[in-house]
Amino acid sequence: MNTQNINLKEITIHSVMNDICVKGTAFQNNLSYETSFLINSTQLNIIINQLQAMNEEVEVAAQFQQQPDAQGNSFYWMNLDALNCTNIAFESFAIEKQLRQIRA
């Protein structure tokens, strides 16, 4: 199976929702297409860490911008055009197994 990559364009978060929307252009073999999908906060952290490793000159997490909506909730978005490298493999943030929570 060939590796599928995505060139990330935008990440959006609404404060009252648990899901985070990622938009970009997916590439596999000779095919490319615009896509968007939902991820969780763990996957967002993995993506931000990947982007930070590829863009050391920029604080990636600081690229988020905030705007309140009419109900007083916050809407966050990150336009990734300011970053030099936003191409990552889908496998780099896919979680294959159930995460375990440890409580003490």
N, C-alpha and C positions, 0 to 999 in steps of 0.2 A: 504494500500500500504506500502510495506517495504521500509525503508530508504536505499538509494544507497550511498555508500561511494567510495571515490577514494583515493588511495595512490599515491600522487604526486611524479613524478620522475624528471621532467624537465619543465622549462618555457623558451620560446624563444620569442624574440621581434626583429623585423627588423625596423629600424628607419623610413623608408619611408612607412610602412604599418600601418594601423589603428588597425589591429587585432593582438592578442597575442595568441600564441599556447601553450597549456598546455598538457603535456603527463603524463600518469600514468597507474596504474592498477585499474580498477573499480571492485567493489564487490557488488553483490546483491544476497541475499539468499545464495545458494551454488555455484553460478556462479562467476567466475572472468575472466576478459579479459583485454588485453592491449588496451588503447584508447588514442586518442588525439582529442582535440576540440579547437575551437577558442572562445576567450572571449574578452571583451572590457577593457579599462583601469579602469573603476569603479569596475568591477569584480576582476581585478588584485589587486586593493587596498584591497578589502575585503579578498581575499585569503592571501595576505601578512600579514594583521592584524590577521587573524586566525592562521597562522603559527607562527607569533611572540608571540601570547598568549600561544601557546603550546611549544615554544622553547625560553624561557626567557633568557637563557644563551648565545644566539647567536643573533647578529643583522642580521635579515633575509634579509632586503633590501640590505645590504652590500655584500651579497653572489652573486649578479649579476656580471658577467664578460663581458667585452666589447672587440670586435674585429672589426676593420674597414674592409669594403669590397673593391673591386677594384674600385668602383665608388666614394669612399669617404664617404659612408653612414656607419652607425654603426649597428652592429649586437650584441644583448645582449642575454645572456643565464644564467640560474641558474640551476646548478645541485644540486638537493635537497638531495643527499646522505649524505651530511654533517650534516643535521638536524636529530634530534632524532625522531621527530614525524611529519609525513606529511600526515596522514590519516584524511581527512575531509569529511563531508557530502556534496553532491551536493547542497542541499538546503541552505547551509550556504553562498553561493555566487550567487545563482540564483536571478535575479531581475524579479519579477512578474509584476510590474507596470511601466508605463512610468515615467521617471524622469522628474521633472520640473526644469526649469532654471529660476532663479530670477535675474532680471537686475534692477539696480537702476540708 
